[in-house]
Amino acid sequence: MIELVISFKYLKLYDNIIIVFTSDNGLAIGSHWVLGKQFFLYDICPTFADLCQLRKPKNIDGENFYFFIKRGK
């Protein structure tokens, strides 16, 4: 990961980038919920688009969870 950060700093991109590391551990199975809502990896794109004040592309799936995260419910 440090190489990635160094590269972004060298390219002067570090201040304008969000780095997300994630994995899918089968959260859809069982009772694993985020703030009372089921959350999937494809929800990350629309959520981060909203955080960056960008429009969600029409051709992607997923829901924006920023509202739930911000409210804490």
C-alpha positions as CSV (number, residue, x, y, z in Angstrom):
1,M,0.0,0.0,0.0
2,I,2.8,2.4,0.7
3,E,4.0,2.2,-2.9
4,L,0.5,3.2,-4.0
5,V,0.5,6.2,-1.7
6,I,4.0,7.3,-2.8
7,S,3.0,7.0,-6.4
8,F,-0.1,9.2,-5.9
9,K,2.0,11.8,-4.1
10,Y,4.6,11.7,-6.8
11,L,1.9,12.2,-9.5
12,K,0.4,15.0,-7.3
13,L,-2.9,13.1,-7.1
14,Y,-2.8,12.2,-3.4
15,D,-4.9,15.2,-2.3
16,N,-7.7,14.4,-4.8
17,I,-8.1,10.7,-4.4
18,I,-10.0,8.2,-2.2
19,I,-8.3,4.9,-1.7
20,V,-10.7,2.1,-0.7
21,F,-9.6,-1.4,0.2
22,T,-12.5,-3.9,0.6
23,S,-13.4,-7.5,0.3
24,D,-16.5,-9.6,0.1
25,N,-16.9,-11.9,3.1
26,G,-20.4,-13.0,2.3
27,L,-22.2,-10.4,4.3
28,A,-25.5,-11.2,2.5
29,I,-25.5,-14.4,4.5
30,G,-26.7,-14.2,8.1
31,S,-27.4,-11.1,10.1
32,H,-24.6,-8.8,9.0
33,W,-26.1,-5.3,8.4
34,V,-24.7,-1.8,8.2
35,L,-26.8,0.7,10.2
36,G,-29.9,-1.6,9.9
37,K,-29.6,-1.9,6.1
38,Q,-28.2,-4.6,3.9
39,F,-25.0,-3.2,2.3
40,F,-23.3,-4.7,-0.8
41,L,-20.0,-3.9,-2.6
42,Y,-21.9,-2.4,-5.5
43,D,-23.3,0.2,-3.1
44,I,-19.9,1.7,-2.7
45,C,-19.8,3.5,-6.1
46,P,-23.0,5.5,-5.7
47,T,-22.1,6.3,-2.0
48,F,-18.7,7.6,-2.9
49,A,-20.1,9.5,-5.9
50,D,-22.4,11.3,-3.5
51,L,-19.6,12.0,-1.1
52,C,-17.6,13.5,-4.0
53,Q,-20.6,15.5,-5.1
54,L,-20.8,13.6,-8.4
55,R,-23.8,12.2,-10.2
56,K,-24.3,8.4,-10.1
57,P,-23.8,7.1,-13.6
58,K,-27.1,5.7,-14.9
59,N,-25.6,2.4,-16.0
60,I,-24.5,1.2,-12.6
61,D,-26.3,-0.7,-9.9
62,G,-26.3,0.0,-6.2
63,E,-27.8,2.4,-3.7
64,N,-26.4,5.5,-2.1
65,F,-25.9,4.8,1.6
66,Y,-24.5,8.2,2.6
67,F,-27.8,9.3,4.0
68,F,-27.9,6.4,6.4
69,I,-24.3,6.8,7.4
70,K,-24.7,10.5,8.0
71,R,-27.8,10.0,10.1
72,G,-26.2,7.2,12.0
73,K,-29.4,5.1,11.7
